[in-house]
């Protein structure tokens, strides 16, 4: 997609009535949440295969933050 196309889309979005803009915002947020959930599920599976559990994550965070 070209930069001009992106700017055209943004211009058209700015011209939407408030109700339509709210709907667009809600649909985009829903899409983003779905993508995040899919990526999080993939990450959990990779971590599980690598033998990384929540305790290991917690310990790594403590070590990074506090040098423990």
CHARMM internal coordinates of N, CA and C (Angstrom, degrees):
IC EDIT
DIST 1 N 1 CA 1.4453
DIST 1 CA 1 C 1.5292
ANGL 1 N 1 CA 1 C 106.96
DIST 1 C 2 N 1.2822
ANGL 1 CA 1 C 2 N 115.83
DIHE 1 N 1 CA 1 C 2 N 134.67
DIST 2 N 2 CA 1.4644
ANGL 1 C 2 N 2 CA 120.17
DIHE 1 CA 1 C 2 N 2 CA -177.57
DIST 2 CA 2 C 1.5299
ANGL 2 N 2 CA 2 C 110.63
DIHE 1 C 2 N 2 CA 2 C -81.72
DIST 2 C 3 N 1.3128
ANGL 2 CA 2 C 3 N 114.95
DIHE 2 N 2 CA 2 C 3 N 161.72
DIST 3 N 3 CA 1.4566
ANGL 2 C 3 N 3 CA 121.06
DIHE 2 CA 2 C 3 N 3 CA 178.25
DIST 3 CA 3 C 1.5308
ANGL 3 N 3 CA 3 C 110.41
DIHE 2 C 3 N 3 CA 3 C -61.60
DIST 3 C 4 N 1.3329
ANGL 3 CA 3 C 4 N 116.49
DIHE 3 N 3 CA 3 C 4 N -37.54
DIST 4 N 4 CA 1.4667
ANGL 3 C 4 N 4 CA 120.18
DIHE 3 CA 3 C 4 N 4 CA 179.14
DIST 4 CA 4 C 1.5245
ANGL 4 N 4 CA 4 C 110.77
DIHE 3 C 4 N 4 CA 4 C -63.17
DIST 4 C 5 N 1.3175
ANGL 4 CA 4 C 5 N 117.02
DIHE 4 N 4 CA 4 C 5 N -39.86
DIST 5 N 5 CA 1.4646
ANGL 4 C 5 N 5 CA 121.13
DIHE 4 CA 4 C 5 N 5 CA 179.09
DIST 5 CA 5 C 1.5216
ANGL 5 N 5 CA 5 C 110.23
DIHE 4 C 5 N 5 CA 5 C -64.24
DIST 5 C 6 N 1.3256
ANGL 5 CA 5 C 6 N 116.58
DIHE 5 N 5 CA 5 C 6 N -43.02
DIST 6 N 6 CA 1.4570
ANGL 5 C 6 N 6 CA 120.72
DIHE 5 CA 5 C 6 N 6 CA 179.22
DIST 6 CA 6 C 1.5314
ANGL 6 N 6 CA 6 C 110.07
DIHE 5 C 6 N 6 CA 6 C -61.78
DIST 6 C 7 N 1.3140
ANGL 6 CA 6 C 7 N 117.11
DIHE 6 N 6 CA 6 C 7 N -44.09
DIST 7 N 7 CA 1.4663
ANGL 6 C 7 N 7 CA 120.09
DIHE 6 CA 6 C 7 N 7 CA 178.79
DIST 7 CA 7 C 1.5289
ANGL 7 N 7 CA 7 C 111.10
DIHE 6 C 7 N 7 CA 7 C -64.31
DIST 7 C 8 N 1.3191
ANGL 7 CA 7 C 8 N 117.18
DIHE 7 N 7 CA 7 C 8 N -37.21
DIST 8 N 8 CA 1.4619
ANGL 7 C 8 N 8 CA 120.49
DIHE 7 CA 7 C 8 N 8 CA 177.20
DIST 8 CA 8 C 1.5289
ANGL 8 N 8 CA 8 C 110.67
DIHE 7 C 8 N 8 CA 8 C -63.12
DIST 8 C 9 N 1.3246
ANGL 8 CA 8 C 9 N 115.82
DIHE 8 N 8 CA 8 C 9 N -43.34
DIST 9 N 9 CA 1.4695
ANGL 8 C 9 N 9 CA 120.02
DIHE 8 CA 8 C 9 N 9 CA 178.35
DIST 9 CA 9 C 1.5207
ANGL 9 N 9 CA 9 C 110.25
DIHE 8 C 9 N 9 CA 9 C -61.66
DIST 9 C 10 N 1.3265
ANGL 9 CA 9 C 10 N 117.14
DIHE 9 N 9 CA 9 C 10 N -45.83
DIST 10 N 10 CA 1.4636
ANGL 9 C 10 N 10 CA 120.48
DIHE 9 CA 9 C 10 N 10 CA 179.15
DIST 10 CA 10 C 1.5247
ANGL 10 N 10 CA 10 C 111.58
DIHE 9 C 10 N 10 CA 10 C -61.13
DIST 10 C 11 N 1.3180
ANGL 10 CA 10 C 11 N 116.80
DIHE 10 N 10 CA 10 C 11 N -39.79
DIST 11 N 11 CA 1.4671
ANGL 10 C 11 N 11 CA 120.54
DIHE 10 CA 10 C 11 N 11 CA 178.10
DIST 11 CA 11 C 1.5261
ANGL 11 N 11 CA 11 C 110.88
DIHE 10 C 11 N 11 CA 11 C -63.53
DIST 11 C 12 N 1.3229
ANGL 11 CA 11 C 12 N 115.72
DIHE 11 N 11 CA 11 C 12 N -42.70
DIST 12 N 12 CA 1.4740
ANGL 11 C 12 N 12 CA 119.25
DIHE 11 CA 11 C 12 N 12 CA 179.33
DIST 12 CA 12 C 1.5254
ANGL 12 N 12 CA 12 C 110.92
DIHE 11 C 12 N 12 CA 12 C -65.61
DIST 12 C 13 N 1.3318
ANGL 12 CA 12 C 13 N 117.15
DIHE 12 N 12 CA 12 C 13 N -37.55
DIST 13 N 13 CA 1.4634
ANGL 12 C 13 N 13 CA 120.48
DIHE 12 CA 12 C 13 N 13 CA 177.24
DIST 13 CA 13 C 1.5207
ANGL 13 N 13 CA 13 C 110.23
DIHE 12 C 13 N 13 CA 13 C -62.53
DIST 13 C 14 N 1.3165
ANGL 13 CA 13 C 14 N 117.16
DIHE 13 N 13 CA 13 C 14 N -42.21
DIST 14 N 14 CA 1.4693
ANGL 13 C 14 N 14 CA 120.12
DIHE 13 CA 13 C 14 N 14 CA -178.70
DIST 14 CA 14 C 1.5219
ANGL 14 N 14 CA 14 C 111.80
DIHE 13 C 14 N 14 CA 14 C -64.87
DIST 14 C 15 N 1.3226
ANGL 14 CA 14 C 15 N 118.10
DIHE 14 N 14 CA 14 C 15 N -20.52
DIST 15 N 15 CA 1.4606
ANGL 14 C 15 N 15 CA 122.08
DIHE 14 CA 14 C 15 N 15 CA -179.91
DIST 15 CA 15 C 1.5302
ANGL 15 N 15 CA 15 C 112.93
DIHE 14 C 15 N 15 CA 15 C -90.64
DIST 15 C 16 N 1.3259
ANGL 15 CA 15 C 16 N 117.04
DIHE 15 N 15 CA 15 C 16 N -3.96
DIST 16 N 16 CA 1.4655
ANGL 15 C 16 N 16 CA 119.58
DIHE 15 CA 15 C 16 N 16 CA -179.81
DIST 16 CA 16 C 1.5267
ANGL 16 N 16 CA 16 C 110.93
DIHE 15 C 16 N 16 CA 16 C -68.01
DIST 16 C 17 N 1.3253
ANGL 16 CA 16 C 17 N 116.23
DIHE 16 N 16 CA 16 C 17 N 145.80
DIST 17 N 17 CA 1.4639
ANGL 16 C 17 N 17 CA 119.08
DIHE 16 CA 16 C 17 N 17 CA 171.53
DIST 17 CA 17 C 1.5391
ANGL 17 N 17 CA 17 C 109.17
DIHE 16 C 17 N 17 CA 17 C -63.12
DIST 17 C 18 N 1.3234
ANGL 17 CA 17 C 18 N 116.39
DIHE 17 N 17 CA 17 C 18 N 156.15
DIST 18 N 18 CA 1.4686
ANGL 17 C 18 N 18 CA 121.43
DIHE 17 CA 17 C 18 N 18 CA -175.96
DIST 18 CA 18 C 1.5268
ANGL 18 N 18 CA 18 C 112.28
DIHE 17 C 18 N 18 CA 18 C -54.27
DIST 18 C 19 N 1.3237
ANGL 18 CA 18 C 19 N 117.04
DIHE 18 N 18 CA 18 C 19 N -41.30
DIST 19 N 19 CA 1.4639
ANGL 18 C 19 N 19 CA 120.91
DIHE 18 CA 18 C 19 N 19 CA -178.31
DIST 19 CA 19 C 1.5337
ANGL 19 N 19 CA 19 C 110.37
DIHE 18 C 19 N 19 CA 19 C -63.34
DIST 19 C 20 N 1.3205
ANGL 19 CA 19 C 20 N 116.83
DIHE 19 N 19 CA 19 C 20 N -44.40
DIST 20 N 20 CA 1.4638
ANGL 19 C 20 N 20 CA 120.79
DIHE 19 CA 19 C 20 N 20 CA 179.56
DIST 20 CA 20 C 1.5230
ANGL 20 N 20 CA 20 C 110.98
DIHE 19 C 20 N 20 CA 20 C -68.15
DIST 20 C 21 N 1.3161
ANGL 20 CA 20 C 21 N 117.11
DIHE 20 N 20 CA 20 C 21 N -37.01
DIST 21 N 21 CA 1.4683
ANGL 20 C 21 N 21 CA 121.60
DIHE 20 CA 20 C 21 N 21 CA 178.61
DIST 21 CA 21 C 1.5227
ANGL 21 N 21 CA 21 C 109.73
DIHE 20 C 21 N 21 CA 21 C -64.96
DIST 21 C 22 N 1.3264
ANGL 21 CA 21 C 22 N 116.82
DIHE 21 N 21 CA 21 C 22 N -41.07
DIST 22 N 22 CA 1.4657
ANGL 21 C 22 N 22 CA 120.81
DIHE 21 CA 21 C 22 N 22 CA 178.05
DIST 22 CA 22 C 1.5328
ANGL 22 N 22 CA 22 C 110.50
DIHE 21 C 22 N 22 CA 22 C -62.97
DIST 22 C 23 N 1.3242
ANGL 22 CA 22 C 23 N 116.15
DIHE 22 N 22 CA 22 C 23 N -41.07
DIST 23 N 23 CA 1.4615
ANGL 22 C 23 N 23 CA 120.06
DIHE 22 CA 22 C 23 N 23 CA 177.82
DIST 23 CA 23 C 1.5273
ANGL 23 N 23 CA 23 C 110.42
DIHE 22 C 23 N 23 CA 23 C -63.78
DIST 23 C 24 N 1.3261
ANGL 23 CA 23 C 24 N 116.98
DIHE 23 N 23 CA 23 C 24 N -45.13
DIST 24 N 24 CA 1.4601
ANGL 23 C 24 N 24 CA 121.00
DIHE 23 CA 23 C 24 N 24 CA 178.07
DIST 24 CA 24 C 1.5215
ANGL 24 N 24 CA 24 C 110.56
DIHE 23 C 24 N 24 CA 24 C -59.25
DIST 24 C 25 N 1.3179
ANGL 24 CA 24 C 25 N 117.43
DIHE 24 N 24 CA 24 C 25 N -46.27
DIST 25 N 25 CA 1.4600
ANGL 24 C 25 N 25 CA 121.70
DIHE 24 CA 24 C 25 N 25 CA 179.21
DIST 25 CA 25 C 1.5288
ANGL 25 N 25 CA 25 C 110.79
DIHE 24 C 25 N 25 CA 25 C -59.16
DIST 25 C 26 N 1.3308
ANGL 25 CA 25 C 26 N 116.85
DIHE 25 N 25 CA 25 C 26 N -43.13
DIST 26 N 26 CA 1.4611
ANGL 25 C 26 N 26 CA 120.65
DIHE 25 CA 25 C 26 N 26 CA -179.72
DIST 26 CA 26 C 1.5237
ANGL 26 N 26 CA 26 C 111.05
DIHE 25 C 26 N 26 CA 26 C -65.21
DIST 26 C 27 N 1.3225
ANGL 26 CA 26 C 27 N 116.75
DIHE 26 N 26 CA 26 C 27 N -43.06
DIST 27 N 27 CA 1.4641
ANGL 26 C 27 N 27 CA 119.88
DIHE 26 CA 26 C 27 N 27 CA 179.78
DIST 27 CA 27 C 1.5270
ANGL 27 N 27 CA 27 C 111.81
DIHE 26 C 27 N 27 CA 27 C -66.18
DIST 27 C 28 N 1.3218
ANGL 27 CA 27 C 28 N 117.18
DIHE 27 N 27 CA 27 C 28 N -38.96
DIST 28 N 28 CA 1.4612
ANGL 27 C 28 N 28 CA 120.14
DIHE 27 CA 27 C 28 N 28 CA 177.44
DIST 28 CA 28 C 1.5301
ANGL 28 N 28 CA 28 C 110.94
DIHE 27 C 28 N 28 CA 28 C -66.44
DIST 28 C 29 N 1.3202
ANGL 28 CA 28 C 29 N 117.11
DIHE 28 N 28 CA 28 C 29 N -40.23
DIST 29 N 29 CA 1.4704
ANGL 28 C 29 N 29 CA 120.70
DIHE 28 CA 28 C 29 N 29 CA 177.95
DIST 29 CA 29 C 1.5230
ANGL 29 N 29 CA 29 C 110.28
DIHE 28 C 29 N 29 CA 29 C -64.06
DIST 29 C 30 N 1.3269
ANGL 29 CA 29 C 30 N 116.54
DIHE 29 N 29 CA 29 C 30 N -40.66
DIST 30 N 30 CA 1.4647
ANGL 29 C 30 N 30 CA 120.83
DIHE 29 CA 29 C 30 N 30 CA 177.88
DIST 30 CA 30 C 1.5214
ANGL 30 N 30 CA 30 C 110.75
DIHE 29 C 30 N 30 CA 30 C -62.72
DIST 30 C 31 N 1.3131
ANGL 30 CA 30 C 31 N 117.06
DIHE 30 N 30 CA 30 C 31 N -43.58
DIST 31 N 31 CA 1.4581
ANGL 30 C 31 N 31 CA 121.68
DIHE 30 CA 30 C 31 N 31 CA 178.71
DIST 31 CA 31 C 1.5263
ANGL 31 N 31 CA 31 C 110.91
DIHE 30 C 31 N 31 CA 31 C -62.49
DIST 31 C 32 N 1.3383
ANGL 31 CA 31 C 32 N 115.97
DIHE 31 N 31 CA 31 C 32 N -43.42
DIST 32 N 32 CA 1.4604
ANGL 31 C 32 N 32 CA 120.17
DIHE 31 CA 31 C 32 N 32 CA 179.79
DIST 32 CA 32 C 1.5322
ANGL 32 N 32 CA 32 C 111.29
DIHE 31 C 32 N 32 CA 32 C -63.19
DIST 32 C 33 N 1.3268
ANGL 32 CA 32 C 33 N 116.76
DIHE 32 N 32 CA 32 C 33 N -41.45
DIST 33 N 33 CA 1.4634
ANGL 32 C 33 N 33 CA 121.37
DIHE 32 CA 32 C 33 N 33 CA 178.23
DIST 33 CA 33 C 1.5242
ANGL 33 N 33 CA 33 C 110.82
DIHE 32 C 33 N 33 CA 33 C -62.91
DIST 33 C 34 N 1.3272
ANGL 33 CA 33 C 34 N 117.51
DIHE 33 N 33 CA 33 C 34 N -42.96
DIST 34 N 34 CA 1.4624
ANGL 33 C 34 N 34 CA 121.18
DIHE 33 CA 33 C 34 N 34 CA 178.54
DIST 34 CA 34 C 1.5264
ANGL 34 N 34 CA 34 C 110.99
DIHE 33 C 34 N 34 CA 34 C -62.16
DIST 34 C 35 N 1.3217
ANGL 34 CA 34 C 35 N 116.57
DIHE 34 N 34 CA 34 C 35 N -42.72
DIST 35 N 35 CA 1.4715
ANGL 34 C 35 N 35 CA 120.46
DIHE 34 CA 34 C 35 N 35 CA 178.63
DIST 35 CA 35 C 1.5222
ANGL 35 N 35 CA 35 C 110.37
DIHE 34 C 35 N 35 CA 35 C -64.02
DIST 35 C 36 N 1.3418
ANGL 35 CA 35 C 36 N 116.84
DIHE 35 N 35 CA 35 C 36 N -41.63
DIST 36 N 36 CA 1.4555
ANGL 35 C 36 N 36 CA 120.88
DIHE 35 CA 35 C 36 N 36 CA 179.64
DIST 36 CA 36 C 1.5170
ANGL 36 N 36 CA 36 C 109.89
DIHE 35 C 36 N 36 CA 36 C -62.74
DIST 36 C 37 N 1.3213
ANGL 36 CA 36 C 37 N 117.22
DIHE 36 N 36 CA 36 C 37 N -44.30
DIST 37 N 37 CA 1.4625
ANGL 36 C 37 N 37 CA 121.07
DIHE 36 CA 36 C 37 N 37 CA 179.90
DIST 37 CA 37 C 1.5318
ANGL 37 N 37 CA 37 C 111.18
DIHE 36 C 37 N 37 CA 37 C -61.71
DIST 37 C 38 N 1.3352
ANGL 37 CA 37 C 38 N 117.54
DIHE 37 N 37 CA 37 C 38 N -41.32
DIST 38 N 38 CA 1.4736
ANGL 37 C 38 N 38 CA 120.57
DIHE 37 CA 37 C 38 N 38 CA 177.93
DIST 38 CA 38 C 1.5214
ANGL 38 N 38 CA 38 C 111.14
DIHE 37 C 38 N 38 CA 38 C -63.13
DIST 38 C 39 N 1.3302
ANGL 38 CA 38 C 39 N 116.12
DIHE 38 N 38 CA 38 C 39 N -44.82
DIST 39 N 39 CA 1.4656
ANGL 38 C 39 N 39 CA 120.17
DIHE 38 CA 38 C 39 N 39 CA -179.92
DIST 39 CA 39 C 1.5219
ANGL 39 N 39 CA 39 C 111.51
DIHE 38 C 39 N 39 CA 39 C -66.73
DIST 39 C 40 N 1.3232
ANGL 39 CA 39 C 40 N 117.37
DIHE 39 N 39 CA 39 C 40 N -38.59
DIST 40 N 40 CA 1.4603
ANGL 39 C 40 N 40 CA 121.21
DIHE 39 CA 39 C 40 N 40 CA 177.92
DIST 40 CA 40 C 1.5262
ANGL 40 N 40 CA 40 C 110.61
DIHE 39 C 40 N 40 CA 40 C -64.07
DIST 40 C 41 N 1.3220
ANGL 40 CA 40 C 41 N 116.97
DIHE 40 N 40 CA 40 C 41 N -40.36
DIST 41 N 41 CA 1.4675
ANGL 40 C 41 N 41 CA 120.46
DIHE 40 CA 40 C 41 N 41 CA 178.18
DIST 41 CA 41 C 1.5251
ANGL 41 N 41 CA 41 C 110.60
DIHE 40 C 41 N 41 CA 41 C -63.50
DIST 41 C 42 N 1.3240
ANGL 41 CA 41 C 42 N 116.80
DIHE 41 N 41 CA 41 C 42 N -41.95
DIST 42 N 42 CA 1.4675
ANGL 41 C 42 N 42 CA 120.26
DIHE 41 CA 41 C 42 N 42 CA 177.08
DIST 42 CA 42 C 1.5249
ANGL 42 N 42 CA 42 C 110.74
DIHE 41 C 42 N 42 CA 42 C -61.69
DIST 42 C 43 N 1.3177
ANGL 42 CA 42 C 43 N 116.49
DIHE 42 N 42 CA 42 C 43 N -44.12
DIST 43 N 43 CA 1.4674
ANGL 42 C 43 N 43 CA 121.00
DIHE 42 CA 42 C 43 N 43 CA -179.49
DIST 43 CA 43 C 1.5220
ANGL 43 N 43 CA 43 C 111.04
DIHE 42 C 43 N 43 CA 43 C -63.40
DIST 43 C 44 N 1.3368
ANGL 43 CA 43 C 44 N 117.29
DIHE 43 N 43 CA 43 C 44 N -41.08
DIST 44 N 44 CA 1.4659
ANGL 43 C 44 N 44 CA 120.11
DIHE 43 CA 43 C 44 N 44 CA 178.05
DIST 44 CA 44 C 1.5247
ANGL 44 N 44 CA 44 C 110.91
DIHE 43 C 44 N 44 CA 44 C -62.53
DIST 44 C 45 N 1.3336
ANGL 44 CA 44 C 45 N 116.95
DIHE 44 N 44 CA 44 C 45 N -41.08
DIST 45 N 45 CA 1.4696
ANGL 44 C 45 N 45 CA 120.21
DIHE 44 CA 44 C 45 N 45 CA 178.81
DIST 45 CA 45 C 1.5185
ANGL 45 N 45 CA 45 C 110.82
DIHE 44 C 45 N 45 CA 45 C -64.26
DIST 45 C 46 N 1.3489
ANGL 45 CA 45 C 46 N 117.16
DIHE 45 N 45 CA 45 C 46 N -43.35
DIST 46 N 46 CA 1.4687
ANGL 45 C 46 N 46 CA 120.14
DIHE 45 CA 45 C 46 N 46 CA 178.19
DIST 46 CA 46 C 1.5220
ANGL 46 N 46 CA 46 C 110.93
DIHE 45 C 46 N 46 CA 46 C -61.96
DIST 46 C 47 N 1.3235
ANGL 46 CA 46 C 47 N 116.36
DIHE 46 N 46 CA 46 C 47 N -43.01
DIST 47 N 47 CA 1.4638
ANGL 46 C 47 N 47 CA 120.34
DIHE 46 CA 46 C 47 N 47 CA 179.75
DIST 47 CA 47 C 1.5271
ANGL 47 N 47 CA 47 C 110.68
DIHE 46 C 47 N 47 CA 47 C -64.02
DIST 47 C 48 N 1.3109
ANGL 47 CA 47 C 48 N 116.58
DIHE 47 N 47 CA 47 C 48 N -42.28
DIST 48 N 48 CA 1.4625
ANGL 47 C 48 N 48 CA 120.64
DIHE 47 CA 47 C 48 N 48 CA 179.45
DIST 48 CA 48 C 1.5222
ANGL 48 N 48 CA 48 C 110.58
DIHE 47 C 48 N 48 CA 48 C -62.08
DIST 48 C 49 N 1.3386
ANGL 48 CA 48 C 49 N 117.07
DIHE 48 N 48 CA 48 C 49 N -43.50
DIST 49 N 49 CA 1.4676
ANGL 48 C 49 N 49 CA 120.45
DIHE 48 CA 48 C 49 N 49 CA 178.70
DIST 49 CA 49 C 1.5209
ANGL 49 N 49 CA 49 C 111.62
DIHE 48 C 49 N 49 CA 49 C -63.65
DIST 49 C 50 N 1.3313
ANGL 49 CA 49 C 50 N 115.51
DIHE 49 N 49 CA 49 C 50 N -31.03
DIST 50 N 50 CA 1.4659
ANGL 49 C 50 N 50 CA 120.58
DIHE 49 CA 49 C 50 N 50 CA -179.68
DIST 50 CA 50 C 1.5269
ANGL 50 N 50 CA 50 C 112.03
DIHE 49 C 50 N 50 CA 50 C -85.96
DIST 50 C 51 N 1.3229
ANGL 50 CA 50 C 51 N 116.85
DIHE 50 N 50 CA 50 C 51 N -0.08
DIST 51 N 51 CA 1.4540
ANGL 50 C 51 N 51 CA 120.49
DIHE 50 CA 50 C 51 N 51 CA 178.97
DIST 51 CA 51 C 1.5184
ANGL 51 N 51 CA 51 C 113.97
DIHE 50 C 51 N 51 CA 51 C 78.56
DIST 51 C 52 N 1.3020
ANGL 51 CA 51 C 52 N 116.67
DIHE 51 N 51 CA 51 C 52 N 21.41
DIST 52 N 52 CA 1.4574
ANGL 51 C 52 N 52 CA 121.09
DIHE 51 CA 51 C 52 N 52 CA 179.78
DIST 52 CA 52 C 1.5274
ANGL 52 N 52 CA 52 C 108.41
DIHE 51 C 52 N 52 CA 52 C -97.16
DIST 52 C 53 N 1.3360
ANGL 52 CA 52 C 53 N 115.73
DIHE 52 N 52 CA 52 C 53 N 120.92
DIST 53 N 53 CA 1.4628
ANGL 52 C 53 N 53 CA 119.73
DIHE 52 CA 52 C 53 N 53 CA 177.21
DIST 53 CA 53 C 1.5232
ANGL 53 N 53 CA 53 C 109.42
DIHE 52 C 53 N 53 CA 53 C -114.00
DIST 53 C 54 N 1.3207
ANGL 53 CA 53 C 54 N 116.42
DIHE 53 N 53 CA 53 C 54 N -179.60
DIST 54 N 54 CA 1.4607
ANGL 53 C 54 N 54 CA 120.23
DIHE 53 CA 53 C 54 N 54 CA -176.63
DIST 54 CA 54 C 1.5180
ANGL 54 N 54 CA 54 C 111.42
DIHE 53 C 54 N 54 CA 54 C -61.86
DIST 54 C 55 N 1.3167
ANGL 54 CA 54 C 55 N 117.46
DIHE 54 N 54 CA 54 C 55 N -36.45
DIST 55 N 55 CA 1.4663
ANGL 54 C 55 N 55 CA 120.10
DIHE 54 CA 54 C 55 N 55 CA 178.93
DIST 55 CA 55 C 1.5257
ANGL 55 N 55 CA 55 C 110.72
DIHE 54 C 55 N 55 CA 55 C -62.20
DIST 55 C 56 N 1.3166
ANGL 55 CA 55 C 56 N 117.35
DIHE 55 N 55 CA 55 C 56 N -42.35
DIST 56 N 56 CA 1.4652
ANGL 55 C 56 N 56 CA 120.66
DIHE 55 CA 55 C 56 N 56 CA 178.29
DIST 56 CA 56 C 1.5226
ANGL 56 N 56 CA 56 C 110.92
DIHE 55 C 56 N 56 CA 56 C -63.64
DIST 56 C 57 N 1.3169
ANGL 56 CA 56 C 57 N 116.79
DIHE 56 N 56 CA 56 C 57 N -39.05
DIST 57 N 57 CA 1.4656
ANGL 56 C 57 N 57 CA 120.91
DIHE 56 CA 56 C 57 N 57 CA 177.97
DIST 57 CA 57 C 1.5236
ANGL 57 N 57 CA 57 C 109.76
DIHE 56 C 57 N 57 CA 57 C -64.39
DIST 57 C 58 N 1.3349
ANGL 57 CA 57 C 58 N 116.59
DIHE 57 N 57 CA 57 C 58 N -46.84
DIST 58 N 58 CA 1.4594
ANGL 57 C 58 N 58 CA 120.73
DIHE 57 CA 57 C 58 N 58 CA 179.66
DIST 58 CA 58 C 1.5221
ANGL 58 N 58 CA 58 C 111.47
DIHE 57 C 58 N 58 CA 58 C -59.14
DIST 58 C 59 N 1.3219
ANGL 58 CA 58 C 59 N 117.07
DIHE 58 N 58 CA 58 C 59 N -42.60
DIST 59 N 59 CA 1.4631
ANGL 58 C 59 N 59 CA 121.22
DIHE 58 CA 58 C 59 N 59 CA 179.25
DIST 59 CA 59 C 1.5251
ANGL 59 N 59 CA 59 C 110.89
DIHE 58 C 59 N 59 CA 59 C -64.77
DIST 59 C 60 N 1.3093
ANGL 59 CA 59 C 60 N 117.21
DIHE 59 N 59 CA 59 C 60 N -40.34
DIST 60 N 60 CA 1.4678
ANGL 59 C 60 N 60 CA 120.53
DIHE 59 CA 59 C 60 N 60 CA 178.69
DIST 60 CA 60 C 1.5225
ANGL 60 N 60 CA 60 C 111.01
DIHE 59 C 60 N 60 CA 60 C -64.65
DIST 60 C 61 N 1.3175
ANGL 60 CA 60 C 61 N 117.03
DIHE 60 N 60 CA 60 C 61 N -39.04
DIST 61 N 61 CA 1.4616
ANGL 60 C 61 N 61 CA 120.69
DIHE 60 CA 60 C 61 N 61 CA 178.58
DIST 61 CA 61 C 1.5299
ANGL 61 N 61 CA 61 C 109.98
DIHE 60 C 61 N 61 CA 61 C -65.66
DIST 61 C 62 N 1.3224
ANGL 61 CA 61 C 62 N 117.22
DIHE 61 N 61 CA 61 C 62 N -44.73
DIST 62 N 62 CA 1.4594
ANGL 61 C 62 N 62 CA 120.14
DIHE 61 CA 61 C 62 N 62 CA 177.66
DIST 62 CA 62 C 1.5171
ANGL 62 N 62 CA 62 C 111.13
DIHE 61 C 62 N 62 CA 62 C -60.72
DIST 62 C 63 N 1.3199
ANGL 62 CA 62 C 63 N 116.96
DIHE 62 N 62 CA 62 C 63 N -43.52
DIST 63 N 63 CA 1.4592
ANGL 62 C 63 N 63 CA 120.83
DIHE 62 CA 62 C 63 N 63 CA -179.30
DIST 63 CA 63 C 1.5352
ANGL 63 N 63 CA 63 C 110.38
DIHE 62 C 63 N 63 CA 63 C -63.10
DIST 63 C 64 N 1.3073
ANGL 63 CA 63 C 64 N 116.65
DIHE 63 N 63 CA 63 C 64 N -40.49
DIST 64 N 64 CA 1.4594
ANGL 63 C 64 N 64 CA 120.20
DIHE 63 CA 63 C 64 N 64 CA -179.21
DIST 64 CA 64 C 1.5345
ANGL 64 N 64 CA 64 C 111.18
DIHE 63 C 64 N 64 CA 64 C -69.76
DIST 64 C 65 N 1.3197
ANGL 64 CA 64 C 65 N 116.58
DIHE 64 N 64 CA 64 C 65 N -43.02
DIST 65 N 65 CA 1.4543
ANGL 64 C 65 N 65 CA 120.36
DIHE 64 CA 64 C 65 N 65 CA -177.04
DIST 65 CA 65 C 1.5223
ANGL 65 N 65 CA 65 C 113.29
DIHE 64 C 65 N 65 CA 65 C -74.74
DIST 65 C 66 N 1.3393
ANGL 65 CA 65 C 66 N 115.56
DIHE 65 N 65 CA 65 C 66 N -42.51
DIST 66 N 66 CA 1.4666
ANGL 65 C 66 N 66 CA 119.49
DIHE 65 CA 65 C 66 N 66 CA -169.69
DIST 66 CA 66 C 1.5263
ANGL 66 N 66 CA 66 C 113.90
DIHE 65 C 66 N 66 CA 66 C -119.16
DIST 66 C 67 N 1.3159
ANGL 66 CA 66 C 67 N 116.86
DIHE 66 N 66 CA 66 C 67 N 2.72
DIST 67 N 67 CA 1.4490
ANGL 66 C 67 N 67 CA 120.53
DIHE 66 CA 66 C 67 N 67 CA 179.22
DIST 67 CA 67 C 1.5122
ANGL 67 N 67 CA 67 C 113.64
DIHE 66 C 67 N 67 CA 67 C 68.26
DIST 67 C 68 N 1.3373
ANGL 67 CA 67 C 68 N 116.83
DIHE 67 N 67 CA 67 C 68 N 25.37
DIST 68 N 68 CA 1.4660
ANGL 67 C 68 N 68 CA 121.12
DIHE 67 CA 67 C 68 N 68 CA -179.71
DIST 68 CA 68 C 1.5105
ANGL 68 N 68 CA 68 C 111.22
DIHE 67 C 68 N 68 CA 68 C -85.78
END
COOR INIT
IC SEED 1 N 1 CA 1 C
IC BUILD
